[in-house]
């Protein structure tokens, strides 16, 4: 993947993130939210079924999302739903949404051909206008080195962003890095919940 294509993908991700959060909140009186599952996507064939959801054996209040395409899993509360959508040929969005309030977080996954870890400086090279507040680099429990920061959406205020590349490995014999960029976005008030969910995230070897 060329650098120009990478720039386009990252820009599309930012736009997509804003679109999903807009769908969650639009037409909602006094802060109540509508059902973004029913509104996004408009074509049901876009739903990707390369995942399963099963009850957690360790925590009866959780379900486990298991992704057979990207080989990872995480636990999330049973009062949320998880749905995966195909975004073009090579990318996917996982939308995890609370059933009652419809508050949500999303995971956008796309191919990435550069070695990690991802830095704020690297993101700024391609997106100089992106707001990056209080950037931190942390090693997640799953071993990924994540860039964590707050950004802003005009109608939503601060948004928590957690971006990481996995796997972070050397190039193959052709000099190509075969990793994926994971971009997790959520409302500021769900920050602590998403942090707990990331504690349960596991990649399969």
MDTraj code that builds the backbone (N, CA, C; nanometers):
import mdtraj as md
import numpy as np

residues = "UNK UNK UNK UNK UNK UNK UNK UNK UNK UNK UNK UNK UNK UNK UNK UNK UNK UNK UNK UNK UNK UNK UNK UNK UNK UNK UNK UNK UNK UNK UNK UNK UNK UNK UNK UNK UNK UNK UNK UNK UNK UNK UNK UNK UNK UNK UNK UNK UNK UNK UNK UNK UNK UNK UNK UNK UNK UNK UNK UNK UNK UNK UNK UNK UNK UNK UNK UNK UNK UNK UNK UNK UNK UNK UNK UNK UNK UNK UNK UNK UNK UNK UNK UNK UNK UNK UNK UNK UNK UNK UNK UNK UNK UNK UNK UNK UNK UNK UNK UNK UNK UNK UNK UNK UNK UNK UNK UNK UNK UNK UNK UNK UNK UNK UNK UNK UNK UNK UNK UNK UNK UNK UNK UNK UNK UNK UNK UNK UNK UNK UNK UNK UNK UNK UNK UNK UNK UNK UNK UNK UNK UNK UNK UNK UNK UNK UNK UNK UNK UNK UNK UNK UNK UNK UNK UNK UNK UNK UNK UNK UNK UNK UNK UNK UNK UNK UNK UNK UNK UNK UNK UNK UNK UNK UNK UNK UNK UNK UNK UNK UNK UNK UNK UNK UNK UNK UNK UNK UNK UNK UNK UNK UNK UNK UNK UNK UNK UNK UNK UNK UNK UNK UNK UNK UNK".split()
xyz = np.array([
    [0.0849, -0.1195, 0.0000],
    [0.0000, 0.0000, 0.0000],
    [0.0878, 0.1237, 0.0000],
    [0.0623, 0.2166, -0.0917],
    [0.1435, 0.3362, -0.1028],
    [0.1099, 0.4342, 0.0091],
    [0.2012, 0.5296, 0.0298],
    [0.1776, 0.6306, 0.1341],
    [0.0533, 0.7118, 0.1030],
    [0.0322, 0.7456, -0.0260],
    [-0.0856, 0.8233, -0.0618],
    [-0.2132, 0.7473, -0.0282],
    [-0.2141, 0.6159, -0.0553],
    [-0.3322, 0.5364, -0.0234],
    [-0.3521, 0.5303, 0.1263],
    [-0.2442, 0.5204, 0.2008],
    [-0.2536, 0.5198, 0.3471],
    [-0.3187, 0.6478, 0.3967],
    [-0.2775, 0.7617, 0.3404],
    [-0.3356, 0.8904, 0.3798],
    [-0.4852, 0.8911, 0.3539],
    [-0.5246, 0.8407, 0.2367],
    [-0.6666, 0.8379, 0.2027],
    [-0.7440, 0.7526, 0.3022],
    [-0.6878, 0.6373, 0.3369],
    [-0.7563, 0.5472, 0.4298],
    [-0.7747, 0.6128, 0.5650],
    [-0.6703, 0.6781, 0.6160],
    [-0.6818, 0.7412, 0.7471],
    [-0.7862, 0.8518, 0.7442],
    [-0.7878, 0.9303, 0.6365],
    [-0.8877, 1.0368, 0.6254],
    [-1.0284, 0.9774, 0.6216],
    [-1.0460, 0.8683, 0.5468],
    [-1.1761, 0.8036, 0.5407],
    [-1.2185, 0.7521, 0.6765],
    [-1.1221, 0.7037, 0.7541],
    [-1.1539, 0.6542, 0.8879],
    [-1.2064, 0.7664, 0.9748],
    [-1.1402, 0.8828, 0.9697],
    [-1.1855, 0.9957, 1.0499],
    [-1.3267, 1.0359, 1.0091],
    [-1.3517, 1.0410, 0.8784],
    [-1.4848, 1.0774, 0.8297],
    [-1.5865, 0.9738, 0.8731],
    [-1.5504, 0.8463, 0.8623],
    [-1.6407, 0.7385, 0.9017],
    [-1.6753, 0.7480, 1.0492],
    [-1.5734, 0.7750, 1.1300],
    [-1.5984, 0.7860, 1.2733],
    [-1.7000, 0.8942, 1.3033],
    [-1.6830, 1.0091, 1.2401],
    [-1.7783, 1.1165, 1.2611],
    [-1.9172, 1.0798, 1.2121],
    [-1.9235, 1.0057, 1.1014],
    [-2.0541, 0.9673, 1.0472],
    [-2.1282, 0.8741, 1.1407],
    [-2.0578, 0.7766, 1.1970],
    [-2.1242, 0.6819, 1.2859],
    [-2.1725, 0.7514, 1.4112],
    [-2.0865, 0.8346, 1.4713],
    [-2.1305, 0.9051, 1.5913],
    [-2.2473, 0.9987, 1.5590],
    [-2.2476, 1.0561, 1.4388],
    [-2.3597, 1.1416, 1.3991],
    [-2.4877, 1.0609, 1.3897],
    [-2.4797, 0.9403, 1.3332],
    [-2.5968, 0.8553, 1.3217],
    [-2.6508, 0.8171, 1.4580],
    [-2.5609, 0.7974, 1.5537],
    [-2.6042, 0.7595, 1.6874],
    [-2.6833, 0.8709, 1.7532],
    [-2.6484, 0.9966, 1.7243],
    [-2.7074, 1.1074, 1.7975],
    [-2.8105, 1.1876, 1.7192],
    [-2.8172, 1.1742, 1.5882],
    [-2.9056, 1.2614, 1.5108],
    [-3.0525, 1.2278, 1.5373],
    [-3.1373, 1.3276, 1.5191],
    [-3.2810, 1.3135, 1.5391],
    [-3.3152, 1.2628, 1.6779],
    [-3.2406, 1.3035, 1.7779],
    [-3.2595, 1.2529, 1.9127],
    [-3.3012, 1.3674, 2.0045],
    [-3.4240, 1.3689, 2.0529],
    [-3.4684, 1.4791, 2.1377],
    [-3.4018, 1.4768, 2.2732],
    [-3.3550, 1.5952, 2.3172],
    [-3.3016, 1.6150, 2.4517],
    [-3.1946, 1.5127, 2.4881],
    [-3.1072, 1.4835, 2.3940],
    [-2.9928, 1.3976, 2.4238],
    [-3.0206, 1.2496, 2.4137],
    [-3.1474, 1.2099, 2.3944],
    [-3.1751, 1.0686, 2.3753],
    [-3.1211, 1.0279, 2.2388],
    [-3.0874, 0.8994, 2.2244],
    [-3.0240, 0.8567, 2.1006],
    [-3.1128, 0.7605, 2.0261],
    [-3.0965, 0.7604, 1.8945],
    [-3.1739, 0.6701, 1.8111],
    [-3.0953, 0.5424, 1.7875],
    [-3.1572, 0.4467, 1.7238],
    [-3.0953, 0.3163, 1.7017],
    [-3.0075, 0.3210, 1.5785],
    [-2.8761, 0.3385, 1.5985],
    [-2.7865, 0.3493, 1.4837],
    [-2.7690, 0.2167, 1.4122],
    [-2.7977, 0.1053, 1.4797],
    [-2.7907, -0.0251, 1.4127],
    [-2.8887, -0.0283, 1.2971],
    [-3.0087, 0.0249, 1.3193],
    [-3.1095, 0.0251, 1.2138],
    [-3.0769, 0.1242, 1.1032],
    [-2.9993, 0.2264, 1.1338],
    [-2.9688, 0.3299, 1.0357],
    [-2.8369, 0.3054, 0.9636],
    [-2.7494, 0.2228, 1.0187],
    [-2.6164, 0.2035, 0.9604],
    [-2.5807, 0.0561, 0.9624],
    [-2.5468, -0.0002, 0.8465],
    [-2.5531, 0.0603, 0.7135],
    [-2.6929, 0.0481, 0.6569],
    [-2.7211, 0.1158, 0.5472],
    [-2.8534, 0.1092, 0.4879],
    [-2.8748, -0.0210, 0.4120],
    [-2.7663, -0.0870, 0.3734],
    [-2.7748, -0.2127, 0.3001],
    [-2.7340, -0.3261, 0.3930],
    [-2.8279, -0.4160, 0.4223],
    [-2.8017, -0.5226, 0.5188],
    [-2.6944, -0.6189, 0.4702],
    [-2.6739, -0.6272, 0.3391],
    [-2.5708, -0.7168, 0.2865],
    [-2.4311, -0.6738, 0.3283],
    [-2.4186, -0.5530, 0.3797],
    [-2.2885, -0.5024, 0.4212],
    [-2.2424, -0.5629, 0.5537],
    [-2.3322, -0.6334, 0.6232],
    [-2.2969, -0.6963, 0.7498],
    [-2.2012, -0.8117, 0.7236],
    [-2.0890, -0.8106, 0.7950],
    [-1.9860, -0.9134, 0.7814],
    [-2.0057, -1.0160, 0.8920],
    [-2.0150, -1.1431, 0.8566],
    [-2.0461, -1.2470, 0.9542],
    [-1.9235, -1.3304, 0.9937],
    [-1.8034, -1.2722, 0.9804],
    [-1.6819, -1.3457, 1.0180],
    [-1.6526, -1.3275, 1.1669],
    [-1.7569, -1.3417, 1.2484],
    [-1.7401, -1.3308, 1.3928],
    [-1.8520, -1.4080, 1.4619],
    [-1.8302, -1.4392, 1.5881],
    [-1.9328, -1.5024, 1.6698],
    [-1.9389, -1.4317, 1.8044],
    [-2.0528, -1.4452, 1.8714],
    [-2.0714, -1.3907, 2.0061],
    [-2.1185, -1.5037, 2.0963],
    [-2.0472, -1.5261, 2.2059],
    [-2.0812, -1.6323, 2.2986],
    [-2.0796, -1.5779, 2.4415],
    [-2.1524, -1.6401, 2.5336],
    [-2.1464, -1.5968, 2.6741],
    [-2.0082, -1.6223, 2.7327],
    [-1.9650, -1.5338, 2.8193],
    [-1.8373, -1.5520, 2.8879],
    [-1.8517, -1.6562, 2.9977],
    [-1.7546, -1.7448, 3.0079],
    [-1.7548, -1.8449, 3.1135],
    [-1.6992, -1.7884, 3.2442],
    [-1.6180, -1.6842, 3.2338],
    [-1.5551, -1.6267, 3.3523],
    [-1.6390, -1.5166, 3.4160],
    [-1.7191, -1.4470, 3.3353],
    [-1.8009, -1.3376, 3.3861],
    [-1.9395, -1.3488, 3.3236],
    [-2.0384, -1.3881, 3.4030],
    [-2.1718, -1.4132, 3.3503],
    [-2.2414, -1.2867, 3.3014],
    [-2.1873, -1.1697, 3.3345],
    [-2.2464, -1.0445, 3.2884],
    [-2.1928, -1.0017, 3.1522],
    [-2.0980, -1.0778, 3.0961],
    [-2.0342, -1.0410, 2.9701],
    [-2.0623, -1.1414, 2.8593],
    [-2.0538, -1.0930, 2.7366],
    [-2.0426, -1.1770, 2.6178],
    [-1.9006, -1.1664, 2.5647],
    [-1.8642, -1.2613, 2.4793],
    [-1.7324, -1.2593, 2.4154],
    [-1.7506, -1.2427, 2.2652],
    [-1.6883, -1.1409, 2.2098],
    [-1.6822, -1.1226, 2.0648],
    [-1.5582, -1.1952, 2.0147],
    [-1.5750, -1.2871, 1.9180],
    [-1.4634, -1.3650, 1.8635],
    [-1.4576, -1.3409, 1.7134],
    [-1.3472, -1.2852, 1.6672],
    [-1.3317, -1.2503, 1.5256],
    [-1.2431, -1.3533, 1.4575],
    [-1.3017, -1.4292, 1.3642],
    [-1.2261, -1.5338, 1.2947],
    [-1.1395, -1.4789, 1.1825],
    [-1.1700, -1.3583, 1.1353],
    [-1.0911, -1.2977, 1.0274],
    [-0.9604, -1.2402, 1.0790],
    [-0.9672, -1.1639, 1.1877],
    [-0.8490, -1.0967, 1.2403],
    [-0.7883, -1.1678, 1.3616],
    [-0.8511, -1.2767, 1.4045],
    [-0.7960, -1.3633, 1.5099],
    [-0.7803, -1.2905, 1.6443],
    [-0.8886, -1.2310, 1.6908],
    [-0.8843, -1.1718, 1.8237],
    [-1.0212, -1.1858, 1.8895],
    [-1.0247, -1.1589, 2.0192],
    [-1.1505, -1.1633, 2.0936],
    [-1.1463, -1.0592, 2.2049],
    [-1.2633, -1.0200, 2.2517],
    [-1.2726, -0.9338, 2.3695],
    [-1.4090, -0.9548, 2.4346],
    [-1.4169, -0.9241, 2.5629],
    [-1.5423, -0.9334, 2.6365],
    [-1.6077, -0.7962, 2.6466],
    [-1.7403, -0.7957, 2.6471],
    [-1.8142, -0.6705, 2.6610],
    [-1.9459, -0.7006, 2.7340],
    [-2.0066, -0.6007, 2.7973],
    [-2.1284, -0.6241, 2.8756],
    [-2.2440, -0.6765, 2.7901],
    [-2.3271, -0.7606, 2.8501],
    [-2.4393, -0.8205, 2.7782],
    [-2.5465, -0.7192, 2.7400],
    [-2.5454, -0.6027, 2.8030],
    [-2.6441, -0.5022, 2.7643],
    [-2.5976, -0.4196, 2.6436],
    [-2.4914, -0.4661, 2.5776],
    [-2.4450, -0.4092, 2.4515],
    [-2.4633, -0.5120, 2.3406],
    [-2.4708, -0.4652, 2.2171],
    [-2.4703, -0.5523, 2.1003],
    [-2.3427, -0.5275, 2.0208],
    [-2.2980, -0.6270, 1.9471],
    [-2.1788, -0.6138, 1.8626],
    [-2.2141, -0.6581, 1.7209],
    [-2.1810, -0.5730, 1.6238],
    [-2.2082, -0.6021, 1.4838],
    [-2.0877, -0.5600, 1.4006],
    [-2.0562, -0.6391, 1.3008],
    [-1.9396, -0.6118, 1.2150],
    [-1.9875, -0.5793, 1.0743],
    [-1.9344, -0.4718, 1.0175],
    [-1.9703, -0.4289, 0.8833],
    [-1.8461, -0.4248, 0.7944],
    [-1.8627, -0.4684, 0.6713],
    [-1.7528, -0.4588, 0.5747],
    [-1.7480, -0.3186, 0.5182],
    [-1.6268, -0.2619, 0.5159],
    [-1.6054, -0.1270, 0.4637],
    [-1.5129, -0.1369, 0.3428],
    [-1.5716, -0.1515, 0.2249],
    [-1.4882, -0.1686, 0.1071],
    [-1.4320, -0.3090, 0.1017],
    [-1.3242, -0.3247, 0.0265],
    [-1.2693, -0.4588, 0.0017],
    [-1.1855, -0.5105, 0.1175],
    [-1.1114, -0.4226, 0.1854],
    [-1.0110, -0.4686, 0.2807],
    [-1.0339, -0.4233, 0.4243],
    [-1.1366, -0.3477, 0.4524],
    [-1.1526, -0.2891, 0.5853],
    [-1.2868, -0.3274, 0.6464],
    [-1.2932, -0.3191, 0.7798],
    [-1.4148, -0.3536, 0.8528],
    [-1.4358, -0.2585, 0.9694],
    [-1.5615, -0.2412, 1.0062],
    [-1.5971, -0.1673, 1.1268],
    [-1.6743, -0.2594, 1.2198],
    [-1.6367, -0.2604, 1.3473],
    [-1.7118, -0.3316, 1.4504],
    [-1.7792, -0.2256, 1.5367],
    [-1.9102, -0.2301, 1.5447],
    [-1.9864, -0.1349, 1.6234],
    [-2.0407, -0.2055, 1.7470],
    [-2.0022, -0.1585, 1.8654],
    [-2.0486, -0.2149, 1.9920],
    [-2.1340, -0.1086, 2.0580],
    [-2.2626, -0.1409, 2.0793],
    [-2.3595, -0.0380, 2.1129],
    [-2.4464, -0.0811, 2.2306],
    [-2.4660, 0.0101, 2.3239],
    [-2.5528, -0.0182, 2.4382],
    [-2.6984, -0.0235, 2.3918],
    [-2.7731, -0.1250, 2.4375],
    [-2.9089, -0.1460, 2.3892],
    [-3.0038, -0.0344, 2.4320],
    [-2.9908, 0.0136, 2.5538],
    [-3.0858, 0.1116, 2.6056],
    [-3.0528, 0.2540, 2.5603],
    [-2.9331, 0.2999, 2.5896],
    [-2.8977, 0.4383, 2.5582],
    [-2.8473, 0.4561, 2.4160],
    [-2.8045, 0.3451, 2.3540],
    [-2.7464, 0.3463, 2.2195],
    [-2.6094, 0.4118, 2.2139],
    [-2.5488, 0.4442, 2.3274],
    [-2.4104, 0.4909, 2.3258],
    [-2.3225, 0.3778, 2.2742],
    [-2.2143, 0.4122, 2.2074],
    [-2.1389, 0.3083, 2.1383],
    [-1.9906, 0.3396, 2.1315],
    [-1.9151, 0.2375, 2.0955],
    [-1.7793, 0.2589, 2.0490],
    [-1.7603, 0.1763, 1.9237],
    [-1.6649, 0.2168, 1.8404],
    [-1.6416, 0.1467, 1.7152],
    [-1.4944, 0.1123, 1.7002],
    [-1.4704, 0.0057, 1.6264],
    [-1.3352, -0.0383, 1.5949],
    [-1.3249, -0.0454, 1.4437],
    [-1.2401, 0.0380, 1.3859],
    [-1.2184, 0.0353, 1.2410],
    [-1.0845, -0.0330, 1.2148],
    [-1.0837, -0.1320, 1.1263],
    [-0.9643, -0.2127, 1.0997],
    [-0.9316, -0.2042, 0.9516],
    [-0.8068, -0.1685, 0.9195],
    [-0.7647, -0.1570, 0.7809],
    [-0.6196, -0.2030, 0.7663],
    [-0.5809, -0.2498, 0.6476],
    [-0.4417, -0.2920, 0.6269],
    [-0.3453, -0.1766, 0.6479],
    [-0.2267, -0.2101, 0.6975],
    [-0.1259, -0.1077, 0.7257],
    [0.0115, -0.1664, 0.6943],
    [0.0888, -0.0966, 0.6103],
    [0.2144, -0.1556, 0.5612],
    [0.3385, -0.0889, 0.6178],
    [0.3242, -0.0193, 0.7328],
    [0.4405, 0.0398, 0.7975],
    [0.4626, -0.0245, 0.9337],
    [0.5868, -0.0294, 0.9798],
    [0.6118, -0.0859, 1.1124],
    [0.5619, 0.0078, 1.2217],
    [0.5210, -0.0495, 1.3326],
    [0.4789, 0.0326, 1.4460],
    [0.5969, 0.0614, 1.5369],
    [0.5721, 0.1242, 1.6509],
    [0.4401, 0.1692, 1.6952],
    [0.3989, 0.3007, 1.6306],
    [0.2710, 0.3296, 1.6356],
    [0.2172, 0.4531, 1.5802],
    [0.2424, 0.5677, 1.6778],
    [0.2792, 0.6829, 1.6250],
    [0.3064, 0.7995, 1.7086],
    [0.2202, 0.9170, 1.6650],
    [0.2048, 1.0139, 1.7553],
    [0.1300, 1.1349, 1.7214],
    [0.1979, 1.2100, 1.6076],
    [0.3304, 1.2100, 1.6086],
    [0.4057, 1.2782, 1.5027],
    [0.3793, 1.2135, 1.3672],
    [0.3707, 1.0800, 1.3654],
    [0.3439, 1.0100, 1.2398],
    [0.2036, 1.0423, 1.1885],
    [0.1059, 1.0454, 1.2770],
    [-0.0303, 1.0784, 1.2363],
    [-0.0374, 1.2213, 1.1842],
    [0.0326, 1.3134, 1.2508],
    [0.0312, 1.4539, 1.2107],
    [0.0935, 1.4761, 1.0730],
    [0.1832, 1.3880, 1.0314],
    [0.2414, 1.4004, 0.8983],
    [0.1336, 1.3944, 0.7914],
    [0.0357, 1.3072, 0.8115],
    [-0.0706, 1.2891, 0.7126],
    [-0.1945, 1.3709, 0.7450],
    [-0.2164, 1.3998, 0.8740],
    [-0.3365, 1.4712, 0.9162],
    [-0.2984, 1.5888, 1.0059],
    [-0.2373, 1.6911, 0.9499],
    [-0.1885, 1.8026, 1.0326],
    [-0.2991, 1.8779, 1.1053],
    [-0.4234, 1.8721, 1.0554],
    [-0.5329, 1.9452, 1.1181],
    [-0.6069, 1.8628, 1.2234],
    [-0.5720, 1.7364, 1.2373],
    [-0.6389, 1.6523, 1.3363],
    [-0.6027, 1.6991, 1.4768],
    [-0.7032, 1.7162, 1.5609],
    [-0.6800, 1.7550, 1.7005],
    [-0.6346, 1.6323, 1.7790],
    [-0.5170, 1.6400, 1.8377],
    [-0.4640, 1.5318, 1.9207],
    [-0.4297, 1.5910, 2.0565],
    [-0.5121, 1.5604, 2.1568],
    [-0.4930, 1.6124, 2.2913],
    [-0.4342, 1.5048, 2.3827],
    [-0.3367, 1.5449, 2.4607],
    [-0.2775, 1.4573, 2.5632],
    [-0.2412, 1.3186, 2.5087],
    [-0.1620, 1.3128, 2.4027],
    [-0.1265, 1.1817, 2.3479],
    [-0.0373, 1.1030, 2.4437],
    [-0.0642, 0.9747, 2.4530],
    [0.0157, 0.8835, 2.5340],
    [0.0409, 0.7573, 2.4545],
    [0.1528, 0.6952, 2.4814],
    [0.1793, 0.5634, 2.4239],
    [0.1798, 0.4626, 2.5372],
    [0.0961, 0.3618, 2.5241],
    [0.0832, 0.2596, 2.6268],
    [0.0910, 0.1223, 2.5627],
    [0.1438, 0.0280, 2.6381],
    [0.1435, -0.1111, 2.5952],
    [0.0175, -0.1748, 2.6518],
    [-0.0723, -0.2174, 2.5640],
    [-0.1951, -0.2799, 2.6086],
    [-0.1681, -0.4210, 2.6598],
    [-0.2653, -0.4757, 2.7305],
    [-0.2494, -0.6089, 2.7868],
    [-0.2301, -0.7139, 2.6784],
    [-0.2832, -0.6855, 2.5581],
    [-0.2669, -0.7799, 2.4473],
    [-0.1303, -0.7673, 2.3802],
    [-0.0456, -0.6784, 2.4290],
    [0.0891, -0.6639, 2.3753],
    [0.1052, -0.5545, 2.2720],
    [-0.0062, -0.4997, 2.2219],
    [0.0020, -0.3937, 2.1215],
    [0.0456, -0.2627, 2.1857],
    [0.1243, -0.1844, 2.1117],
    [0.1675, -0.0524, 2.1574],
    [0.0727, 0.0506, 2.0979],
    [-0.0099, 0.1099, 2.1837],
    [-0.1186, 0.1952, 2.1369],
    [-0.0866, 0.3431, 2.1537],
    [-0.1366, 0.4230, 2.0601],
    [-0.1394, 0.5679, 2.0727],
    [-0.2783, 0.6044, 2.1236],
    [-0.2841, 0.6666, 2.2419],
    [-0.4111, 0.7006, 2.3055],
    [-0.4187, 0.8525, 2.3188],
    [-0.5298, 0.9098, 2.2745],
    [-0.5439, 1.0553, 2.2808],
    [-0.6912, 1.0933, 2.2768],
    [-0.7185, 1.2199, 2.3037],
    [-0.8518, 1.2751, 2.2841],
    [-0.8513, 1.3596, 2.1578],
    [-0.9582, 1.3481, 2.0798],
    [-0.9802, 1.4358, 1.9662],
    [-1.1129, 1.5071, 1.9886],
    [-1.1611, 1.5772, 1.8873],
    [-1.2865, 1.6513, 1.9019],
    [-1.3727, 1.6374, 1.7777],
    [-1.5031, 1.6283, 1.8001],
    [-1.6029, 1.6390, 1.6945],
    [-1.6889, 1.7602, 1.7276],
    [-1.7190, 1.8476, 1.6308],
    [-1.7904, 1.9718, 1.6598],
    [-1.9186, 1.9532, 1.7400],
    [-1.9973, 1.8502, 1.7083],
    [-2.1265, 1.8326, 1.7751],
    [-2.1195, 1.7407, 1.8964],
    [-2.0032, 1.6811, 1.9218],
    [-1.9936, 1.5805, 2.0276],
    [-1.8936, 1.6138, 2.1359],
    [-1.8085, 1.7099, 2.1113],
    [-1.7048, 1.7397, 2.2089],
    [-1.5890, 1.6425, 2.1981],
    [-1.5295, 1.6097, 2.3109],
    [-1.4113, 1.5240, 2.3107],
    [-1.4463, 1.3777, 2.2821],
    [-1.3638, 1.3160, 2.2015],
    [-1.3784, 1.1757, 2.1646],
    [-1.2488, 1.1040, 2.2017],
    [-1.2611, 0.9909, 2.2679],
    [-1.1428, 0.9105, 2.3006],
    [-1.1023, 0.8274, 2.1792],
    [-0.9737, 0.8309, 2.1465],
    [-0.9185, 0.7544, 2.0351],
    [-0.8072, 0.6637, 2.0869],
    [-0.8114, 0.5384, 2.0449],
    [-0.7072, 0.4407, 2.0790],
    [-0.6675, 0.3715, 1.9490],
    [-0.5470, 0.3981, 1.9017],
    [-0.5015, 0.3457, 1.7735],
    [-0.3776, 0.2583, 1.7954],
    [-0.3751, 0.1431, 1.7302],
    [-0.2549, 0.0603, 1.7367],
    [-0.2428, -0.0260, 1.6119],
    [-0.1208, -0.0717, 1.5894],
    [-0.0907, -0.1586, 1.4757],
    [-0.0644, -0.2986, 1.5290],
    [-0.1214, -0.3988, 1.4629],
    [-0.0953, -0.5375, 1.5036],
    [-0.1093, -0.6272, 1.3817],
    [-0.0221, -0.7256, 1.3635],
    [0.0990, -0.7445, 1.4443],
    [0.2075, -0.6441, 1.4087],
    [0.2920, -0.6148, 1.5052],
    [0.4089, -0.5301, 1.4813],
    [0.5256, -0.6253, 1.4590],
    [0.5617, -0.6446, 1.3347],
    [0.6647, -0.7424, 1.3020],
    [0.7522, -0.6903, 1.1903],
    [0.8615, -0.7590, 1.1665],
    [0.9516, -0.7212, 1.0589],
    [0.8896, -0.7454, 0.9232],
    [0.9477, -0.6855, 0.8206],
    [0.8973, -0.7010, 0.6849],
    [0.9257, -0.8413, 0.6337],
    [0.8439, -0.8858, 0.5375],
    [0.8676, -1.0152, 0.4747],
    [0.9809, -1.0038, 0.3733],
    [1.0028, -1.1108, 0.2963],
    [1.1146, -1.1138, 0.2029],
    [1.1035, -1.0080, 0.0939],
    [0.9832, -0.9556, 0.0725],
    [0.9622, -0.8517, -0.0275],
    [0.9627, -0.7113, 0.0330],
    [0.9940, -0.7031, 0.1638],
    [0.9977, -0.5739, 0.2304],
    [0.8614, -0.5183, 0.2648],
    [0.7596, -0.6050, 0.2695],
    [0.6227, -0.5619, 0.2958],
    [0.5851, -0.5962, 0.4395],
    [0.5263, -0.4988, 0.5106],
    [0.4732, -0.5223, 0.6446],
    [0.3259, -0.5603, 0.6324],
    [0.2904, -0.6723, 0.6917],
    [0.1538, -0.7238, 0.6769],
    [0.0746, -0.7078, 0.8061],
    [0.0613, -0.5858, 0.8517],
    [-0.0131, -0.5612, 0.9737],
    [-0.1465, -0.4940, 0.9459],
    [-0.2188, -0.4663, 1.0552],
    [-0.3470, -0.3958, 1.0457],
    [-0.3467, -0.2783, 1.1427],
    [-0.4129, -0.1721, 1.1023],
    [-0.4322, -0.0564, 1.1881],
    [-0.5694, -0.0679, 1.2536],
    [-0.5702, -0.0674, 1.3877],
    [-0.6940, -0.0717, 1.4651],
    [-0.7186, 0.0679, 1.5221],
    [-0.8355, 0.1232, 1.4916],
    [-0.8699, 0.2568, 1.5404],
    [-1.0002, 0.2465, 1.6207],
    [-0.9875, 0.2629, 1.7514],
    [-1.1018, 0.2525, 1.8415],
    [-1.1438, 0.3936, 1.8805],
    [-1.2714, 0.4251, 1.8613],
    [-1.3240, 0.5580, 1.8905],
    [-1.4474, 0.5449, 1.9783],
    [-1.4599, 0.6350, 2.0762],
    [-1.5767, 0.6293, 2.1628],
    [-1.6038, 0.7652, 2.2253],
    [-1.7213, 0.7772, 2.2852],
    [-1.7551, 0.8961, 2.3625],
    [-1.6641, 0.9060, 2.4845],
    [-1.6378, 1.0262, 2.5280],
    [-1.5511, 1.0468, 2.6439],
    [-1.6055, 0.9749, 2.7667],
    [-1.7389, 0.9743, 2.7831],
    [-1.7963, 0.9128, 2.9014],
    [-1.7869, 0.7605, 2.9021],
    [-1.7559, 0.7007, 2.7872],
    [-1.7366, 0.5556, 2.7826],
    [-1.5895, 0.5174, 2.7897],
    [-1.5045, 0.6142, 2.8158],
    [-1.3598, 0.5898, 2.8178],
    [-1.3223, 0.4784, 2.9151],
    [-1.3731, 0.4837, 3.0382],
    [-1.3359, 0.3836, 3.1382],
    [-1.3890, 0.2460, 3.1019],
    [-1.5080, 0.2392, 3.0418],
    [-1.5627, 0.1111, 2.9993],
    [-1.4771, 0.0482, 2.8904],
    [-1.4392, 0.1292, 2.7905],
    [-1.3565, 0.0761, 2.6816],
    [-1.2203, 0.0305, 2.7347],
    [-1.1667, 0.1019, 2.8336],
    [-1.0404, 0.0609, 2.8945],
    [-1.0539, -0.0778, 2.9576],
    [-1.1667, -0.1034, 3.0255],
    [-1.1897, -0.2352, 3.0853],
    [-1.2047, -0.3425, 2.9781],
    [-1.2725, -0.3075, 2.8685],
    [-1.2883, -0.4032, 2.7589],
    [-1.1532, -0.4379, 2.6975],
    [-1.0673, -0.3385, 2.6817],
    [-0.9345, -0.3644, 2.6252],
    [-0.8508, -0.4561, 2.7150],
    [-0.8798, -0.4565, 2.8454],
    [-0.8100, -0.5475, 2.9357],
    [-0.8382, -0.6928, 2.9017],
    [-0.9518, -0.7187, 2.8364],
    [-0.9901, -0.8563, 2.8029],
    [-0.9534, -0.8951, 2.6596],
    [-0.9000, -0.8015, 2.5824],
    [-0.8703, -0.8231, 2.4398],
    [-0.7535, -0.9206, 2.4266],
    [-0.7731, -1.0244, 2.3454],
    [-0.6674, -1.1233, 2.3219],
    [-0.6529, -1.1490, 2.1735],
    [-0.5270, -1.1517, 2.1273],
    [-0.4972, -1.1965, 1.9915],
    [-0.4571, -1.3432, 1.9964],
    [-0.5046, -1.4193, 1.8978],
    [-0.4675, -1.5591, 1.8868],
    [-0.3332, -1.5693, 1.8154],
    [-0.2508, -1.6585, 1.8638],
    [-0.1194, -1.6790, 1.8009],
    [-0.1337, -1.7604, 1.6738],
])
top = md.Topology()
chain = top.add_chain()
for i, resn in enumerate(residues, 1):
    res = top.add_residue(resn, chain, resSeq=i)
    for name in ("N", "CA", "C"):
        top.add_atom(name, md.element.get_by_symbol(name[0]), res)
traj = md.Trajectory(xyz[None], top)
